[in-house]
Amino acid sequence: MEANNSTLIIGLPKSGKTTFLAQLYNRIINKNCRITLGKTPENIKSILSACERLAEGKPTEPTAASENVKLVIPVELDNKSFDLICPDYGGEQVSNVTEFMEYDNNWQKLTKENDRWILFIRPGELYHHYDLSLKGYTDIDSNRDNTTLENQLSHQYLFIELLQSLLYARDVGVKSKIDIPKLLIVLTCWDELGTTKKPIEILIEKLPMFSHFIDTVWKTDSYKIIGLSSQEFPLDTKEAQDKYLDDLPESFGYLVDENNTHEKDLTKLIEIALNI
C-alpha cells in the first residue's frame, strides 16, 4: 500500500512549529523553493504575525493555547497537490492527548487521512522528572526549577503516549512493525545544542527510551530523524536583529540531515517527509 502525501504536523507548545511554518510560508510566497501554494490558505493569522515579527528582527511568539485553529497549507510539489496540516495551532489539544488521553472525531479523521506525520521535538527544552530510565534524581538538571514539574510525566513517556494515542486513533496496532504512517522526527532549535553530533545520536542521548520505542515500532525505512534550526540563531541582540532586517528572514535557518549535512533550504524538510 502506497502512502498518500497529506502530512500531519504535530508538536507540543513551544516546540518550534510557529517559526518553522512562518519561514516555510515566507519561502513559498517569495518563490524561493520548489514548493508552491495550491491555493490561498485560510486561518493563517498566526503565521502572518510570525512572519511580520521575523521581518522586524524579533523572535516569534508561541500561539496562545486557546486558539483552537487547524492550520492547513495546500501546496504543490512535483505536480502533486497535498495539504500540510497543523491541528490546534496553539498545541492545547496535543497536550490533552497525552495528559488526559483525549481525542475527538476530528483527531481520528486527521490520523487516518494523513499518511505522513511530522513530530517536532525541542531537545533543549526536555525534562526527565520522575523518569525511571535515569540513574537517579541527581541527573535532573539542577538549574531547572523542578517544583513546577511535580505532577508531570517525563518527555520520555509523554512522546511515547502521544504516538501510541494517535496510532490507536488511526486503528493501527503495534504487533508488527509499522510501514504507514511514515514518521519524520524533527529535533528543533538545533542551534541551542551547540553540537556536532548526528540527530539520531542526540535523540538517543536525550530520549533513549523513546528512541528505542520508535526503532521497535516502525520499520527502519518508514521513519527518519533530522535536526532543524528555523531561526539559525537567537534574536536577542541588536546585531542579530539587524542581520534579519538586512538580509531578510528567509536567508536564515538550516536543516541537519541523517548524515549531519547542513542544508539551508528549510523546505527540504517537506521533501524529506515525502521521500520516506
N, C-alpha and C positions, 0 to 999 in steps of 0.2 A: 504494500500500500504506500503510495507516494504522499508525502506531507504537503498540505497547502501552504501558501506563503503568508497568510494573515498572521500577524505577530502580536503577541500579548506582552506588554512591558510591565513588569512587576517590581515593586520596591517599597521598602519601609520609608516613613518620613525621614528627610534629610539624607537620603541615600544618593542624591546627585541627579535624580531624574530631571528636575527643573532645568538645571544648567545644560545638561546634555540635549534635551529636547529644544531648548532655545538655540543652542549652537547648531543643531541639526536643521532646524527650521530656517535659521539665518542662511545657511549654506544652500539650502534648497531654493529659497526665493531669490537668492543672488546668483543662482545657476553656477555655483562653484563645485558641482559634483554631478555624478551620473544620474542621481535620483531626481525625479521631478514630481511636482504636485499633480495628482489626478484631478482634483477639484479643490476649491477653497474650503478648508476645514471649518467646522463650527466649534464654538466654545473654546477659543484659543486666547481668551483674555489673559490668563496666567502666563502663557508663552510669550505674548506680545510685551507684557510688563517685564518679563525676564530679559527679553531682547533689548528693551529700552535701557534697563539698568546696566547691562553689559556694555552697551554703546556709550554709556556715560562713565565707564570705568568702575562701576560698582558691582559687587557680587550680587547674585540673585538671592531672592528671599524665598524660604520654603513656603509652599502654598498652604493656606490655612486648612486644617483638617476638616473644618466644617464645610468646605467646598466639595460637595459630592458631585463632581463633574467627570464624565467619561470623555477623555480627550481622544479623538480619532483623527489621524492624519492620513488621508488617502494619497498613496504615492504610486509612481510607476518606475519600473526598472527593467531594462532589457525587454521592453514591450509587454511586460506583465504588470497588471494592476492588483494592488492589495492594500490592506489597511494596517497602520501601526496604531495599536490600541493601548492606552494607558488608563485603566479604570480607576475611578475615585481618585482624582489627581492629587488630593491632599494626603492620601495614604491611610486615612482612618479605617476604611473597610479592610485594607490589607492587614492592619494591626488586629482588627476584630477576628479575622480568620484564624490567627494564631492564639490570641488571648482567650477568645470565647468559643472557638470552633464554629463560628457563624458565617454562613454564606447564603446568598439568596439565589433565586432562579436566574438572575442576571449573571452571577458568577458562574453558575453551571453552564449557561449558554456560552460565555466567554471562553471557558476552559475547553469546551467541546468544539467550538468553531475555529479556534486558533491553534494550529498545529506546531507553532514555534513560540517558545516562551523565552523572554529575556529577563533574567533576575539580576537586579542591581544590589550590590553589597558594598558597603563602605568600610574597608578594613580598619581605617584609623579610628572608627567610632565603635568598634566591637567591645563588648564586655563579657565577662565569664562568671558572673555572680552565680553561686550555687552550682558550678559546673564540676561534676564528678570526674571529668576527664583530666582535670588539673591535679597536680600532686598535693596541693593544699591551698588554703586561702591566702597564704603569703604570696602566691603567684599572681594574685589580683593586683592590678595597677594601684600602687599605694597613693598615687597622686589624684586618683579619681574619687569623687565623693560617692561611695557605695551605699550611703544611707538611703538615697533615692531609688536604689535598685533592689531594696529588701525583698519585695514580693515578685520580682521579675525573673523570667527564665533567662538562662544564658542564651546568647545568639546561636550557640551550637544547636540547641534544641529548637529554638524559635524558627530557624530556617528549615529544619527538618520537618517540623509540624506544618509549616506553611506549604511546602511542596507536597507532603502527604495529604493535606486537606484538599489541595487543588487537584491532585490525582484522583482522590475519592470523588470529588465533584464531577470529574470527567468520566468516572466509572472505569478507571484504569487500575488494575491490580499490580502487585509487585512480586508475584510468584515467579515470573520470568522477566528477564531484562527488557527495559522499555526502549522501543525504537521511536515511537511518536507519543507525546510531543517531543520535538527537538528542544534542547535546552542550551542556552548561552548564558553562562555566569560572567557578569561584568564586575570586576573589582574597581570601584570608582575612587576618585580623588587620589589617583596613583602618586601624584607629586607629593602628597603628605607623607608617603612612606620613606622616601629617600633611599630606595633600594635598587640593586642591580639584579635581584632575583627574578625568576620567571613567575608569571601569575599562578601557575599550579603550585609552585613552592610556597608562595605567600598564603594560598588557600589552605594548604596542609599545615602550615605553621600557625595560622590564626584560627582555623576551624577544622582540626583534624577529624573529628567525628562526622561533621557534615560532609567533608571531602570524601570520607570512606562511604558514607551513605550514597552520594552521587555515583561513585565508582561501582558500587554494588547494585544499584537500582537501574541505572541507564546503561545501554550498550556503549561501548567505547567510542564508536563513530557517531553517536547520537547526542553528544554534548561537547562543549568546548569552554575553556576558561581564558579570559583575556583581561587586560588592565585598561583603564580609561582615565585620562585627565582631561575633562571637558574644558577646564579653565586654564590649565597649564601652570599657573602659579597663583598665590593668594593676592587678592586685590586690596591689600591692607596698607599700602604705602602710596604716596603720590607718584613715585616713579613707576610703579606697576600700573596705576590708573592711567597715567599719561601714555603708556605703551598701548593700552586698549583704545584710548582716544586717537592716537596717531595711526595705528596700523589696523584698526577695526577688529572686533571680537572674533570674526571668522578666521583670522590669521593665527589664532592660538588654539591649543588643545592637541592631544595626541592619543593614539591607541598603542597598546603593547600587546603584540600577538603571542601565541603559544611559544614561539622561539625567542622571545624577548626582543623582537624587532620593533622599533618605534615607527609609527605611521601617522603622518599629520592629517590625513583625510578622515575626520571623525565619521563620515557617512559610511566608511568601510565596515563599521560595526554592523550595519544592517545587512551588508553583503555577506559578512561572515555568518550571521544568523541564518541567512537563506541558503548557505552552502554546507550547512551541517547535514 
